[in-house]
């Protein structure tokens, strides 16, 4: 079980990686206000500060210059630990000023958060007219009004974007380490879990994708999809037979094309608001191709287990797949 210091470090890491829930965000804010110093946050800040000089951050701040100035102004007798304290103090102050779950951004623009429930989709119309359809169990953080230079939103889960064209304001989606940038087009982004691959599929127009952890980049045109694998630090581009398959969930369809059983379990958990677990690692990597529409979960699981030569059992709201 985490102690108080580990918990604070965890909460800050969650925030920096755009992965904390509204409840974790509130807990982090209380911890920041109550903390007498910044020591408890050093371990979480150190790797992010060191990476900042190599990251593309949508901001007017120049992290390289900031880091250099801190080092120039520090007396020579200071060691690395002291420099880290300065970096930590600055990063904490910056984070507090730029929090945007329920607060205003540095430009005074309020941010809102839309959340879709498990087994439900949700449509949001943004200030510029862009239409976003959230898949089940997803959330979108977006400004009440976009700034003059760009349109930035933050996604956790999966969504279909129909972006209004504006050459003067690029539309940018952050989903974990994946950054997707467009001027106006339609595409999907799937980023449910920070530890699992993330996917961008283009239906119309052109989309630029950057994996900010590996700095791999790709330009996607209609029919192409990019999959970012954080674990293997790869960004793979492929062509779909039918790009419309990527938004089949909007018509209450479940389409799996050469999908692993682990990915299928995640999709079914989100759609049916249940917990689906895989007891054997050996079957988690088995692949299936199937289409399901308007079917009950037991019927789908019966079909999937037949295809993968597995079984399943139910205990309350937990479905377990096993060999």
C-alpha positions as a Markdown table, in Angstrom:
| # | Residue | x | y | z |
|---|---|---|---|---|
| 1 | Unk | 0.0 | 0.0 | 0.0 |
| 2 | Unk | 1.3 | 3.5 | -0.9 |
| 3 | Unk | 2.5 | 5.9 | 1.8 |
| 4 | Unk | 1.7 | 9.6 | 1.6 |
| 5 | Unk | 4.8 | 10.5 | -0.3 |
| 6 | Unk | 4.3 | 7.7 | -2.9 |
| 7 | Unk | 0.7 | 8.8 | -3.3 |
| 8 | Unk | 1.7 | 12.4 | -4.0 |
| 9 | Unk | 4.3 | 11.3 | -6.5 |
| 10 | Unk | 1.7 | 9.0 | -8.2 |
| 11 | Unk | -0.9 | 11.8 | -8.4 |
| 12 | Unk | 1.6 | 14.2 | -9.9 |
| 13 | Unk | 2.7 | 11.6 | -12.5 |
| 14 | Unk | -0.9 | 11.0 | -13.4 |
| 15 | Unk | -1.5 | 14.7 | -13.9 |
| 16 | Unk | 1.6 | 15.3 | -16.0 |
| 17 | Unk | 0.7 | 12.3 | -18.2 |
| 18 | Unk | -2.9 | 13.6 | -18.7 |
| 19 | Unk | -4.2 | 10.4 | -17.0 |
| 20 | Unk | -5.7 | 11.4 | -13.7 |
| 21 | Unk | -9.3 | 11.2 | -13.0 |
| 22 | Unk | -11.4 | 14.2 | -11.7 |
| 23 | Unk | -11.2 | 12.5 | -8.2 |
| 24 | Unk | -7.4 | 12.2 | -8.4 |
| 25 | Unk | -7.2 | 15.8 | -9.6 |
| 26 | Unk | -9.1 | 17.1 | -6.6 |
| 27 | Unk | -6.9 | 15.0 | -4.3 |
| 28 | Unk | -3.7 | 16.4 | -6.0 |
| 29 | Unk | -5.0 | 20.0 | -5.5 |
| 30 | Unk | -5.6 | 19.3 | -1.8 |
| 31 | Unk | -2.2 | 17.8 | -1.4 |
| 32 | Unk | -0.5 | 20.7 | -3.1 |
| 33 | Unk | -2.3 | 23.2 | -0.8 |
| 34 | Unk | -1.5 | 21.2 | 2.3 |
| 35 | Unk | 2.2 | 20.4 | 1.5 |
| 36 | Unk | 4.7 | 22.5 | 3.5 |
| 37 | Unk | 7.4 | 21.9 | 0.9 |
| 38 | Unk | 8.0 | 20.3 | -2.5 |
| 39 | Unk | 10.1 | 17.3 | -1.4 |
| 40 | Unk | 7.3 | 14.8 | -1.8 |
| 41 | Unk | 7.0 | 15.6 | -5.5 |
| 42 | Unk | 10.6 | 15.4 | -6.6 |
| 43 | Unk | 10.6 | 11.8 | -7.8 |
| 44 | Unk | 7.6 | 12.5 | -10.1 |
| 45 | Unk | 9.0 | 15.8 | -11.4 |
| 46 | Unk | 12.6 | 14.7 | -12.1 |
| 47 | Unk | 12.0 | 12.5 | -15.2 |
| 48 | Unk | 9.4 | 14.9 | -16.7 |
| 49 | Unk | 11.8 | 17.9 | -16.2 |
| 50 | Unk | 14.6 | 16.0 | -17.8 |
| 51 | Unk | 12.4 | 15.1 | -20.8 |
| 52 | Unk | 11.0 | 18.6 | -21.2 |
| 53 | Unk | 13.9 | 19.8 | -23.2 |
| 54 | Unk | 13.2 | 17.2 | -25.8 |
| 55 | Unk | 9.4 | 17.5 | -25.9 |
| 56 | Unk | 7.2 | 19.5 | -28.2 |
| 57 | Unk | 4.9 | 21.4 | -25.9 |
| 58 | Unk | 2.0 | 23.5 | -27.2 |
| 59 | Unk | 2.9 | 26.6 | -25.1 |
| 60 | Unk | 4.7 | 29.9 | -25.3 |
| 61 | Unk | 7.2 | 28.7 | -22.8 |
| 62 | Unk | 10.6 | 27.6 | -23.9 |
| 63 | Unk | 11.6 | 24.8 | -21.5 |
| 64 | Unk | 15.2 | 24.7 | -22.8 |
| 65 | Unk | 15.8 | 28.4 | -22.0 |
| 66 | Unk | 14.1 | 28.0 | -18.6 |
| 67 | Unk | 16.4 | 25.1 | -17.7 |
| 68 | Unk | 19.4 | 27.0 | -18.9 |
| 69 | Unk | 18.6 | 30.1 | -16.9 |
| 70 | Unk | 18.1 | 28.0 | -13.8 |
| 71 | Unk | 21.5 | 26.6 | -14.2 |
| 72 | Unk | 23.2 | 29.9 | -15.0 |
| 73 | Unk | 21.7 | 31.6 | -12.0 |
| 74 | Unk | 22.6 | 28.8 | -9.6 |
| 75 | Unk | 25.8 | 29.3 | -7.5 |
| 76 | Unk | 28.6 | 26.9 | -8.5 |
| 77 | Unk | 28.6 | 25.3 | -5.0 |
| 78 | Unk | 25.1 | 24.0 | -5.6 |
| 79 | Unk | 24.8 | 20.3 | -6.5 |
| 80 | Unk | 22.4 | 18.5 | -8.8 |
| 81 | Unk | 19.9 | 18.0 | -5.9 |
| 82 | Unk | 19.7 | 21.7 | -5.3 |
| 83 | Unk | 19.2 | 22.4 | -9.0 |
| 84 | Unk | 16.4 | 19.9 | -9.0 |
| 85 | Unk | 14.8 | 21.8 | -6.1 |
| 86 | Unk | 14.7 | 24.9 | -8.3 |
| 87 | Unk | 13.2 | 22.9 | -11.2 |
| 88 | Unk | 10.7 | 21.3 | -8.9 |
| 89 | Unk | 9.6 | 24.6 | -7.4 |
| 90 | Unk | 9.2 | 26.1 | -10.9 |
| 91 | Unk | 7.4 | 23.1 | -12.3 |
| 92 | Unk | 5.0 | 23.0 | -9.3 |
| 93 | Unk | 4.2 | 26.7 | -9.7 |
| 94 | Unk | 3.7 | 26.3 | -13.4 |
| 95 | Unk | 1.4 | 23.3 | -12.9 |
| 96 | Unk | -0.8 | 25.2 | -10.5 |
| 97 | Unk | -1.1 | 28.1 | -12.9 |
| 98 | Unk | -2.0 | 25.9 | -15.8 |
| 99 | Unk | -4.4 | 23.4 | -14.2 |
| 100 | Unk | -7.5 | 23.2 | -16.4 |
| 101 | Unk | -9.8 | 20.5 | -15.2 |
| 102 | Unk | -12.1 | 22.9 | -13.5 |
| 103 | Unk | -9.9 | 26.0 | -13.3 |
| 104 | Unk | -9.1 | 28.7 | -15.9 |
| 105 | Unk | -6.0 | 28.5 | -18.1 |
| 106 | Unk | -3.3 | 31.1 | -18.0 |
| 107 | Unk | -5.2 | 33.0 | -20.8 |
| 108 | Unk | -8.4 | 33.0 | -18.7 |
| 109 | Unk | -10.2 | 30.4 | -20.8 |
| 110 | Unk | -12.3 | 28.0 | -18.7 |
| 111 | Unk | -11.9 | 24.3 | -19.5 |
| 112 | Unk | -14.7 | 21.8 | -19.3 |
| 113 | Unk | -14.8 | 18.0 | -19.0 |
| 114 | Unk | -17.3 | 15.8 | -20.8 |
| 115 | Unk | -17.6 | 12.2 | -19.7 |
| 116 | Unk | -19.5 | 9.3 | -21.4 |
| 117 | Unk | -20.9 | 6.5 | -19.2 |
| 118 | Unk | -20.0 | 2.9 | -19.7 |
| 119 | Unk | -22.2 | 1.3 | -22.4 |
| 120 | Unk | -23.2 | 4.8 | -23.6 |
| 121 | Unk | -21.9 | 7.3 | -26.2 |
| 122 | Unk | -22.0 | 11.1 | -25.9 |
| 123 | Unk | -21.9 | 13.9 | -28.5 |
| 124 | Unk | -20.2 | 17.2 | -27.7 |
| 125 | Unk | -20.3 | 20.3 | -30.0 |
| 126 | Unk | -17.3 | 22.4 | -29.4 |
| 127 | Unk | -17.1 | 26.2 | -29.6 |
| 128 | Unk | -15.9 | 26.2 | -33.2 |
| 129 | Unk | -18.6 | 23.8 | -34.3 |
| 130 | Unk | -16.4 | 20.7 | -34.2 |
| 131 | Unk | -18.5 | 17.6 | -33.4 |
| 132 | Unk | -17.0 | 15.0 | -31.1 |
| 133 | Unk | -18.7 | 11.6 | -30.4 |
| 134 | Unk | -17.3 | 9.9 | -27.4 |
| 135 | Unk | -17.3 | 6.1 | -27.2 |
| 136 | Unk | -18.4 | 4.4 | -24.0 |
| 137 | Unk | -16.4 | 5.2 | -20.8 |
| 138 | Unk | -14.4 | 8.1 | -22.4 |
| 139 | Unk | -13.7 | 11.7 | -21.4 |
| 140 | Unk | -12.8 | 14.9 | -23.3 |
| 141 | Unk | -11.3 | 18.0 | -21.7 |
| 142 | Unk | -11.8 | 21.1 | -23.8 |
| 143 | Unk | -11.9 | 24.9 | -23.5 |
| 144 | Unk | -15.2 | 26.7 | -23.3 |
| 145 | Unk | -13.8 | 29.0 | -26.0 |
| 146 | Unk | -10.7 | 28.4 | -28.1 |
| 147 | Unk | -7.8 | 30.8 | -28.1 |
| 148 | Unk | -6.7 | 32.8 | -31.1 |
| 149 | Unk | -3.8 | 30.6 | -32.2 |
| 150 | Unk | -4.9 | 27.0 | -31.8 |
| 151 | Unk | -7.6 | 24.5 | -30.6 |
| 152 | Unk | -6.4 | 22.0 | -28.0 |
| 153 | Unk | -8.4 | 19.2 | -26.4 |
| 154 | Unk | -7.4 | 16.2 | -24.2 |
| 155 | Unk | -8.9 | 12.8 | -24.7 |
| 156 | Unk | -9.0 | 9.7 | -22.6 |
| 157 | Unk | -10.8 | 6.7 | -24.2 |
| 158 | Unk | -12.1 | 6.8 | -27.8 |
| 159 | Unk | -13.8 | 9.4 | -29.9 |
| 160 | Unk | -14.7 | 10.3 | -33.5 |
| 161 | Unk | -13.8 | 13.9 | -34.4 |
| 162 | Unk | -15.5 | 15.9 | -37.2 |
| 163 | Unk | -13.3 | 19.0 | -37.1 |
| 164 | Unk | -14.4 | 22.3 | -38.6 |
| 165 | Unk | -11.7 | 23.5 | -41.1 |
| 166 | Unk | -9.7 | 26.6 | -39.9 |
| 167 | Unk | -6.3 | 27.2 | -41.5 |
| 168 | Unk | -5.4 | 29.8 | -38.8 |
| 169 | Unk | -6.2 | 27.4 | -35.9 |
| 170 | Unk | -4.8 | 23.9 | -36.0 |
| 171 | Unk | -6.8 | 21.4 | -34.0 |
| 172 | Unk | -4.7 | 19.4 | -31.6 |
| 173 | Unk | -5.7 | 16.3 | -29.5 |
| 174 | Unk | -3.5 | 15.0 | -26.7 |
| 175 | Unk | -4.1 | 11.4 | -25.7 |
| 176 | Unk | -1.4 | 10.4 | -23.3 |
| 177 | Unk | 1.9 | 10.7 | -25.2 |
| 178 | Unk | 0.2 | 10.8 | -28.6 |
| 179 | Unk | -0.4 | 14.1 | -30.3 |
| 180 | Unk | -2.7 | 14.4 | -33.2 |
| 181 | Unk | -2.9 | 17.6 | -35.3 |
| 182 | Unk | -5.3 | 18.6 | -38.1 |
| 183 | Unk | -6.8 | 21.7 | -39.7 |
| 184 | Unk | -10.1 | 20.1 | -40.5 |
| 185 | Unk | -11.1 | 16.5 | -41.2 |
| 186 | Unk | -12.7 | 13.4 | -39.7 |
| 187 | Unk | -10.9 | 10.7 | -37.8 |
| 188 | Unk | -11.0 | 8.5 | -34.7 |
| 189 | Unk | -8.6 | 8.4 | -31.8 |
| 190 | Unk | -8.5 | 5.4 | -29.4 |
| 191 | Unk | -6.5 | 5.8 | -26.2 |
| 192 | Unk | -8.3 | 4.0 | -23.4 |
| 193 | Unk | -5.3 | 2.9 | -21.4 |
| 194 | Unk | -1.9 | 4.6 | -21.0 |
| 195 | Unk | -0.2 | 1.2 | -21.1 |
| 196 | Unk | -1.9 | -0.1 | -24.2 |
| 197 | Unk | -1.3 | 0.9 | -27.9 |
| 198 | Unk | -3.2 | 4.0 | -29.1 |
| 199 | Unk | -4.7 | 4.3 | -32.5 |
| 200 | Unk | -5.6 | 7.1 | -35.0 |
| 201 | Unk | -7.7 | 6.3 | -38.1 |
| 202 | Unk | -8.4 | 8.8 | -40.8 |
| 203 | Unk | -11.7 | 8.9 | -42.7 |
| 204 | Unk | -11.3 | 12.2 | -44.6 |
| 205 | Unk | -8.6 | 14.8 | -44.9 |
| 206 | Unk | -5.0 | 14.7 | -43.6 |
| 207 | Unk | -3.8 | 14.2 | -40.0 |
| 208 | Unk | -0.4 | 14.5 | -38.5 |
| 209 | Unk | 0.5 | 12.2 | -35.6 |
| 210 | Unk | 3.4 | 12.5 | -33.2 |
| 211 | Unk | 4.4 | 10.0 | -30.5 |
| 212 | Unk | 6.0 | 12.3 | -28.0 |
| 213 | Unk | 7.7 | 9.5 | -26.1 |
| 214 | Unk | 9.7 | 8.2 | -29.1 |
| 215 | Unk | 9.2 | 11.4 | -31.3 |
| 216 | Unk | 8.1 | 9.2 | -34.2 |
| 217 | Unk | 5.9 | 11.0 | -36.7 |
| 218 | Unk | 3.5 | 10.1 | -39.4 |
| 219 | Unk | 1.2 | 11.8 | -41.9 |
| 220 | Unk | -2.1 | 10.0 | -42.4 |
| 221 | Unk | -4.5 | 10.3 | -45.4 |
| 222 | Unk | -7.9 | 8.6 | -45.8 |
| 223 | Unk | -7.8 | 4.9 | -45.1 |
| 224 | Unk | -4.6 | 5.0 | -43.1 |
| 225 | Unk | -4.3 | 4.3 | -39.4 |
| 226 | Unk | -1.3 | 4.7 | -37.0 |
| 227 | Unk | -0.8 | 2.6 | -33.9 |
| 228 | Unk | 1.5 | 3.9 | -31.1 |
| 229 | Unk | 2.9 | 1.3 | -28.8 |
| 230 | Unk | 4.5 | 3.0 | -25.8 |
| 231 | Unk | 6.0 | -0.3 | -24.5 |
| 232 | Unk | 8.0 | -1.0 | -27.7 |
| 233 | Unk | 8.3 | 2.7 | -28.6 |
| 234 | Unk | 7.0 | 2.2 | -32.1 |
| 235 | Unk | 4.5 | 4.1 | -34.4 |
| 236 | Unk | 3.2 | 1.7 | -37.1 |
| 237 | Unk | 1.1 | 2.9 | -40.1 |
| 238 | Unk | -1.1 | 0.5 | -42.0 |
| 239 | Unk | -4.1 | 0.7 | -44.4 |
| 240 | Unk | -7.6 | -0.4 | -43.4 |
| 241 | Unk | -9.8 | -2.3 | -45.9 |
| 242 | Unk | -12.7 | -0.2 | -44.8 |
| 243 | Unk | -11.9 | 2.9 | -42.7 |
| 244 | Unk | -15.6 | 3.1 | -41.7 |
| 245 | Unk | -15.0 | 0.1 | -39.6 |
| 246 | Unk | -13.2 | 2.4 | -37.1 |
| 247 | Unk | -16.6 | 4.1 | -36.3 |
| 248 | Unk | -18.7 | 0.9 | -36.3 |
| 249 | Unk | -19.3 | 1.5 | -32.6 |
| 250 | Unk | -21.4 | 4.5 | -33.5 |
| 251 | Unk | -24.0 | 2.1 | -35.1 |
| 252 | Unk | -23.8 | -0.2 | -32.1 |
| 253 | Unk | -21.5 | -2.6 | -33.9 |
| 254 | Unk | -18.5 | -4.4 | -32.5 |
| 255 | Unk | -15.9 | -5.1 | -35.2 |
| 256 | Unk | -12.7 | -7.0 | -34.4 |
| 257 | Unk | -10.2 | -7.4 | -37.2 |
| 258 | Unk | -7.3 | -9.7 | -36.2 |
| 259 | Unk | -7.7 | -8.3 | -32.6 |
| 260 | Unk | -6.1 | -9.9 | -29.6 |
| 261 | Unk | -8.3 | -11.4 | -26.9 |
| 262 | Unk | -6.9 | -8.8 | -24.5 |
| 263 | Unk | -8.1 | -5.9 | -26.8 |
| 264 | Unk | -11.5 | -7.6 | -27.2 |
| 265 | Unk | -11.9 | -7.9 | -23.4 |
| 266 | Unk | -11.1 | -4.1 | -23.0 |
| 267 | Unk | -13.7 | -3.2 | -25.7 |
| 268 | Unk | -16.4 | -5.4 | -24.2 |
| 269 | Unk | -15.7 | -4.1 | -20.7 |
| 270 | Unk | -16.2 | -0.5 | -21.8 |
| 271 | Unk | -19.3 | -1.3 | -23.9 |
| 272 | Unk | -21.2 | -3.4 | -21.4 |
| 273 | Unk | -20.0 | -1.7 | -18.2 |
| 274 | Unk | -18.5 | -5.0 | -16.7 |
| 275 | Unk | -15.1 | -6.2 | -15.7 |
| 276 | Unk | -13.7 | -8.8 | -18.2 |
| 277 | Unk | -10.5 | -10.4 | -17.0 |
| 278 | Unk | -8.2 | -13.0 | -18.7 |
| 279 | Unk | -6.9 | -15.6 | -16.3 |
| 280 | Unk | -4.3 | -17.2 | -18.6 |
| 281 | Unk | -1.6 | -15.0 | -20.3 |
| 282 | Unk | -1.4 | -17.7 | -23.0 |
| 283 | Unk | -4.8 | -16.9 | -24.4 |
| 284 | Unk | -4.6 | -13.1 | -24.1 |
| 285 | Unk | -2.6 | -12.9 | -27.3 |
| 286 | Unk | -4.9 | -15.0 | -29.4 |
| 287 | Unk | -6.4 | -13.2 | -32.4 |
| 288 | Unk | -9.9 | -13.1 | -33.7 |
| 289 | Unk | -11.8 | -11.5 | -36.5 |
| 290 | Unk | -15.6 | -11.0 | -35.9 |
| 291 | Unk | -18.5 | -8.7 | -36.1 |
| 292 | Unk | -21.3 | -8.4 | -33.5 |
| 293 | Unk | -24.3 | -6.1 | -33.6 |
| 294 | Unk | -27.2 | -5.8 | -31.1 |
| 295 | Unk | -26.2 | -8.9 | -29.3 |
| 296 | Unk | -26.2 | -9.6 | -25.5 |
| 297 | Unk | -22.8 | -10.0 | -23.8 |
| 298 | Unk | -23.2 | -13.8 | -23.1 |
| 299 | Unk | -23.9 | -14.4 | -26.8 |
| 300 | Unk | -20.8 | -12.5 | -27.8 |
| 301 | Unk | -18.6 | -14.3 | -25.2 |
| 302 | Unk | -19.9 | -17.6 | -26.3 |
| 303 | Unk | -18.9 | -16.8 | -29.9 |
| 304 | Unk | -15.5 | -15.4 | -28.8 |
| 305 | Unk | -14.6 | -18.4 | -26.6 |
| 306 | Unk | -15.5 | -20.8 | -29.4 |
| 307 | Unk | -13.2 | -18.9 | -31.8 |
| 308 | Unk | -10.3 | -18.8 | -29.3 |
| 309 | Unk | -10.9 | -22.3 | -27.8 |
| 310 | Unk | -11.4 | -20.7 | -24.4 |
| 311 | Unk | -14.1 | -20.7 | -21.7 |
| 312 | Unk | -15.6 | -18.1 | -19.4 |
| 313 | Unk | -17.2 | -17.9 | -16.0 |
| 314 | Unk | -19.2 | -15.2 | -14.2 |
| 315 | Unk | -19.0 | -14.1 | -10.6 |
| 316 | Unk | -21.3 | -11.1 | -9.9 |
| 317 | Unk | -20.1 | -8.4 | -12.4 |
| 318 | Unk | -16.8 | -10.1 | -13.2 |
| 319 | Unk | -16.4 | -12.2 | -16.3 |
| 320 | Unk | -13.2 | -14.3 | -16.4 |
| 321 | Unk | -11.9 | -15.9 | -19.6 |
| 322 | Unk | -9.7 | -18.9 | -19.1 |
| 323 | Unk | -8.2 | -21.9 | -20.8 |
